[in-house]
Amino acid sequence: MPVKPWPIVVDELYGDVPIGWFPAADTNHELVLMPFGGLKELCDFPLCSEVREGWSWDDFMYWAVRRGSDTVIFKTDDTGAYSEIGSFATSFTGPLWMRNNQTQLCIVDGVTGYIYTPSTNAFVLITDGDFPGAGCLEYQDGYGIFSDPDSNQWFHSQPNDFLSFSSIDFYSKEAKTDNIRTIRSFQRELYIFGTEKGSEVWYNAGGNNIDSPTFARNAGGVIEYSAASAKSDSDMGGIMMTWLSSQGQIIQAKGTSAAVASSQKFHRELMGDGTLSYPGYSTIADAVAFSFIDQGHIFHQLTFPAADVTWVLDGTTKLLLKRQSYKAAGGYGRHRANCYTLFKNKHYVGDFENGKIYEMSSSYRNDDGNLIQRVLHSKNINNGKVRMSFPGIQVALEAGHGLAGGDTPYVGLQFSNDGGKAWSSMVNRSAGKTGEYTRQANFEQMGSDYQRMYKLTMTEEFFTRIVGLDFGVEE
């Protein structure tokens, strides 16, 4: 049989979506599977155990990092040189936001807010009498946008001054009776996300007094989807407002036009379906997300810390994928990235369990020295009551890149005859030493059965693309 594109799992009951791979168009092949990139350490903030948030402004990146029971704000450049600019003890973990205007950097930890002014190096608490604390933070048109914690109220700062507020600049999310989860600006509209019942879209109406306020709700500006967590949103590279709903679906919107972008498989895994195969996650309220553009694709990366799983929505192909990293305690789980910022056209991320900042790039083949495990399931081949024979299969890949030192890289194959409940022992085949460009991974005498699913695993540090698969099926 001719080589066909790898039959990836998209929305099936059995198997899993590609882990560490994303499908891409190719002029020579119908579809190829590309590997996600790796991580290289930029710097390591000492005695720290979680990077909460990252932000870029002018010539520096700013990082909020847990150190004991405090949060410390560092600034660093692209060489990894860093300095500490302030700290606070109102929280040490959980959602945190940073935004800047022309002269100030604002940090909000879900409790209150702090301001750093680079020109004076001052780091201060917001103490204005009209500032009630802050449940989240956004910036638009010169204004800092904040929510009043645990309420349906939101408000903004004075223009270009995160330290000054007025009692007349408060608004209510009133179309639905739930509280505000978070706020996000997208294409100069404010998305006011609710906790349970829905969200609202507002715009800058240009007013400046109590009779003509600065912001107003769009006509018909109600979206029937709320937000599951305070940090599950991104703007997909400025293309589409994207977030996780409280019902466990990924939603995308422009204006008030919103639609579900996730699959049934994604929803089953998050929320459960009453079976042992899909028990559901213990919580989705801890989800954190960011978006980035790489290799011509726009990605929305969504991590569930308690479930130890990272999903990726590929905005280019509309497919859902996964990423994973090796953990300090051993074994593979969620991807290491806990937060993200783009700086000088490079991707930087902060680690979820230490104080490290990494550059994330397709040029890197490991995660800070740890091997990346990439897994591909095939769809379940089922021929009803007719038994199939599998004399041999061929995994078509771009071979010949090899390992450092000239060693041979291997790919491992397993199969299942019961929909992925039990798997065979892994069989390894060469993926080609450096220069062995015609090498293909051939697996012979694969037996026979009424159904069959394959799982391909690659853990070694080399570059390849998966071009396709020849099942070699005979009835």
Secondary structure, DSSP 8 states (H G I E B T S, - for coil): ---B---B-SS-SSS---BSEEEE--SSSS-EEEE--EEEEEEE-TT--EEEEEEEETTEEEEEEEETTEEEEEEE-TTS-EEEEEEE-S-SSS--EEEE-SS-EEEE-SS-EEEEETTTTEEEE---TT----S-EEEETTEEEEE-TTSSEEEEEETTEEEEEEEEEEEE--SSSS-EEEEEEETTEEEEEESSS-EEEEEE----SSSS-SEEEEEEEEES---SSTB--B-GGGT-EEEE-TTS-EEEEETTEEEE-S-HHHHHHHH--SSSS----S-STT-EEEEEEETTEEEEEEEETTTTEEEEEETTTTEEEEE-EE-TTSSEES-SEEEEEEETTEEEEEESSSSEEEEEETT--EETTEE--EEEEB--EE-TTS-EE--EEEEEE------GGG---EEEEEEESSSSSS----EEEE---TT-TT--EEEE---EESEEEEEEEE-SS----EEEEE---B-
